[in-house]
Structures are given as structure tokens and as C-alpha cells.
Amino acid sequence: MPSFGFELEYAKSSRSACKQCKEKIEKDTLRIGLKVLIDAAPDDAEARKRAHSMESAKWHHEGCFPKIKGKTWFRQHLPEEPDSITGFDALKEDDQQKVKLLLQSCRGEETETETPKGNKRKADPDQKSSKKSKFFASQEDQASALSAEEQKSIETLKAELCKKNVAALGAMLAKNGLPKSDLPRSGKKEELLDRVAEAKALGVPPVCPLCEKQKLRFSKVTGSYSCPGFFDDESKSFKRCKGPGDDTQLVRTSWQELGA
């Protein structure tokens, strides 16, 4: 049975993507890493390469982390003490408390509180309910910056589009100048459905006003736009772009149907 390691840190940049929701993890936000630990180094070079890839941390938004596995798995693999997780001591005090609540929630455990004498007791039902409500409210706030109406519109369109195959969804995105995925070797049907439904409901993201090369990426988590960068034909190399500033006025364009 494989063993697993966990890491906690503030994102060093906005380049990494959450392995659960596929959205970018914004710089300086708390992220949680999961990696498979290999006990012994494999003999051949190719196997060692695969092992190194497996041991690389796969990062997640804190709000997405509880969705990656079930409570049974978390009870089996999460460490008992949060401070044994790499990076826990470097977190702010508020974030440390947030992580403790998160791990308890992942395991399906009841929240405990301190009595005046220092003894632990189980929280009363009303207090526990209040804490859980606030905790999951913060998770929902992080999970989407869209309004309830916008989210409902996207889900309705996804239900209507679910009968479309991968090729048809990819053609719809291409018609609107959108890639199938922000990540290499991706483009699964669920991701394509989400991308098509979002662009149909909200409009197609505009081309980056700074480099004027690529369509901007939109983060449903933060509600912000970023530029994916572009390949420069003259220098034959990939160029990064800072993208639009926070005060830049951006206007989405209308969705174009196939055959229009």
C-alpha cells in the first residue's frame, strides 16, 4: 500500500493549478499539497523518473482539498497532529486554526473546544453547527466568485450540453478561439462542458490587452483574469505576459454558435 505526504504553503506564484477544480491558485493564497511517497528508489532510470513525478506535490485550493478523497481515506492517511505536516509551522495563526478545522472536517470528526481548566470537551450542538456553517461558508466563498444566478445558468447549460461528445465540444470552443484546456494532456469531457457552459453563460473572455496574443483566462475562484502567455515565432520561445492590471476594464464578447 502506498504512503502519502502532505504539504502546506502560500503559493509562490499564480502559475500552479488546483488538481481538483483545475483553476489557478492565486499567489500568496494557502494551498495544500498531496504526494505519493516512494519507499525505495527503483533500479532503472525510467522508473526513477516516474517515481520522482509521483513524489512531486499535487496542489489544491484549501476549499477543494476535502473533495479529493472520502472520509475513510482521510482517516487512514491524514496525520493525527497538523503540526507534523510540512509547512504548518510557517502558516499564520489564523490559517493554522483553519487547517485544523479542515482536517477534522475531512475525517468527519466532531470539533473540540477548551474548557476553562484546560480540559477538552466536545462542543455543544449549537456551537458545533455554527462553526461548521462558518467554515463551509468560507469554503463556498473560495470555491466560486460567481453569483448564484451565474452558477445556476452555467449548471443549466451543462445539463443541456451533456449529450454533446468531446469532438463537438472542442469544435465549439475552437469556434470562439478558446483552447480545450489550460493544462497539457487534459481536455476531458467534464472540463470541456464546464468551459463551454461558462463562455456561453458569461461571454467569451477577451484577448489580453497587453500582449494582444491570447484570450485571457478567467478564474471562477477569484473572479480575476490572467494571461496564459504565448509562443513568439520570431524568437522561437514561450513568452510570459503579466496580463491586464486590476483596474483594466474588460468586456467579454458574445458566444458564437457553430454554423453562425
Secondary structure, DSSP 8 states (H G I E B T S, - for coil): --EEEEEEEE-SSS--B-TTT--B--TTSEEEEEEEE-SS--SSHHHHHHHHHHHS-EEEETTTGGGSS-HHHHHHHS-SSGGGSBTGGGS-HHHHHHHHHHHHHHHT---EEE-TTS-EEE--HHHHHHHHHHHHHHHHHHH--S-HHHHHHHHHHHHHHTTS-HHHHHHHHHHTT--S-SSTT---HHHHHHHHHHHHHH-B--B-TTTSSSB-EE-TTT--EE---EEETTTTEEE------TT-----B----TT-
